[in-house]
Structures are given as structure tokens and as C-alpha cells.
Amino acid sequence: MGATTAPMEKQGRVTFGPVFEGLFREYRERFSERTLNRLVEAGIDPRGKLLAGYPTPVWYAAIRILAEEQHSRLAYPDGVREVGRAFMRGYFDTALGSAILAVLKILGPLRSLKRMSRNFRTGNNFSETWTYEDGPGNVRLEVNDCIADRPEFIQGLIEVGLESVGAKDSSVEVLSVHDNGHAVYRVRWAA
């Protein structure tokens, strides 16, 4: 791991309201009463005005609920990956997300990946990433705290992110998940 600072204590972690807006955007019209009730029980009501921030366990719960409710026909990891993909599309459709996407399109795939910590920090107060270039269009990306040990969420959002910034023939593979919650991804695209 390339970090020199200690990670923020888990109880102080906050996920900001605008990321929930992106998360719910593609699903909102399809919410069943059961899904809504489960989200409310988890601590968020997507029908009301979103707060500025939520304890991060609410974020994790919302992802789990959407994977279980909206992608029940898929194996759970695949459902989580689809939620990550839907989140990224929805987030890029928000005011904040569209502004970030405009910058990322200018930067291209490599420089976008190199600034992932900054990108993630628009959504929470704890995410960090480390980028290791292994060749043209070939990067290892390490991400801390991969959504409560479900690295497929980040995999899905990176896949859509790469497509959105114009990467051709891109792929994202989960290489490993460590006991500390960090996950390492192989990210490739035609350079």
C-alpha cells in the first residue's frame, strides 16, 4: 500500500448526499414498497430531500439493498457490480457529476485514474486510491475500504467511468481483496 497516513476511523466516515442522488437516479421509478421500506429502515428515504451527508454504513446498506432488490436474478457480486454501473451513470447525470465528467473527458483514462482519490472525495470523506502504471493502458489501482468487502461495486463504476471518458476496449478485473478492506484492480484500455 502506498499510503503514509492512517485511515480515518470507520465511525467518522460520512458519505455525502449527492452520491445517493446518483445511486437512486436509475432505480427511483422502479422502487417497490418493500425496497422503499428497507431503505428507510437503513436510514435513508429516497422520496424525501436528501441530507448533506449520511453515516457510511447507510451507503453500504443502500448498495446491498439495491443489489438484492433490483438485481435479484444475478449472483450477489454481479448485482453489486450492476449497482456500481448504475450509480456511475446516475452520478454523471447529476450537476456535480456532469461537471466532474467534463474534466475527466479532457484528462483521459490514465490521468482520470490517477486522480481517483480526489474524485471519490467528492462523495465521501475517507476514500483513497493508489495508481501503479504497469505499461501503456495497463494500470493497477488500489482502493481502500471497498464497499464493505464488495469490490464489484467499484469495478462496475470504473467500467462505466472508463467508457464515459472515451477509453476503448477497456476492462476492469478484481485482482485481490486484502484483510484491511483494500482491493486491487487491473484496469486496461487500448492506449
Secondary structure, 3 states (H helix, E strand, C coil): CCCCCCCCCHHHCEEEHHHHHHHHHCCHHHCCHHHHHHHHHHCCCCCCCCCCEEEHHHHHHHHHHHHHHHCCCCCHHHHHHHHHHHHHHHHHCCHHHHHHHHHHHHHHHHHHHHCHHHHHCCCECCCCEEEEEEECCEEEEEECCCCCCCCHHHHHHHHHHHHHCCCCCCEEEEEEECCCCCEEEEEECCC
